[in-house]
Amino acid sequence: MSLPTARGGPHERAAWIRAFHDTHDQARTLVCFPHAGGTAGQYFPLSAALAPDVRVLAVQYPGRQDRCTEPAFEDVTLLADAIARLLAEPRPAAPPVLFGHSLGALVAFETATRLEHRYGASPAGLIVSGMQAPYRRTAPRLPGDDEEAALEALLRLGGTDPAIAVHPELRAMVLPALRSDFRAAAAYRPGSCPSLLSCPVTAWTGRDDELTHGDVQAWAEHTTAGFHTRDFAGGHFYLNGFPPLIVEAVRTALTRTTGAIARARTRTDT
């Protein structure tokens, strides 16, 4: 399977990378990676909460929504190749922090390794959520070929709107990309790029998720810099909608990795 080429031009970049709100010149950049079956728009609430001090960029994977005519990916490493090239060329003035949840954590991790080891453009930090460290992963229990079972699994975890299950047109739009995402998760094996990062890594999980403490703690093996971990109330999709506690945790992680976040001046300030 081949992915659309990410050449870094304005049209290609606009297809892959979405920005939702205006930010000021000193804003930190946070690049966000959706879960299996997810879309860039799921990071809109986080962008709204952090703007204008943080520039939230969300990746839109091919094969869904306005990219539904493009082939969905079934290889995490090919997807990371394309995204890393877009993020590295041209090189940003300040390195971003990468943030991925569930399958997005693996894509963010593989993108980070490529930025550092292929392009010499290490990100400022990596935040991973709801996923085992790459070398701790066992064969996933989520189905890779049965679309109905894949949707049932995502609904059970709380990762999508239940209305999709009873709406034929929505099901037809969502299921092909969801199946491809689960296939990508099942086929993923680390090691196509050096996996040791020089940036800090932060790993999060929901307390009611199936991940063990060791699954999350093992992310520390992928960095020579600082490592922080935290759990939150809730299950696998504890961060849905980005409630204030999660927003503040993101802001804290950004501050830890990039320094104090410069806030936009208001009329009161002036």
Secondary structure, 3 states (H helix, E strand, C coil): CCCCCCCCCHHHHHHHEEECCCCCCCCEEEEEECCCCCCHHHHHHHHHHHCCCEEEEEECCCCCHHHCCCCCCCCHHHHHHHHHHHHHCCCCCCCCEEEEECHHHHHHHHHHHHHHHCCCCCCCEEEEECCCCHHHCCCCCCCCCCHHHHHHHHHHHCCCCHHHHHCHHHHHHHHHHHHHHHHHHHHCCCCCCCCCECCCEEEEEECCCCCCHHHHHHHHHHECCCEEEEEECCCCCCCCCCCHHHHHHHHHHHHHHHCCCCCCCCCCCC
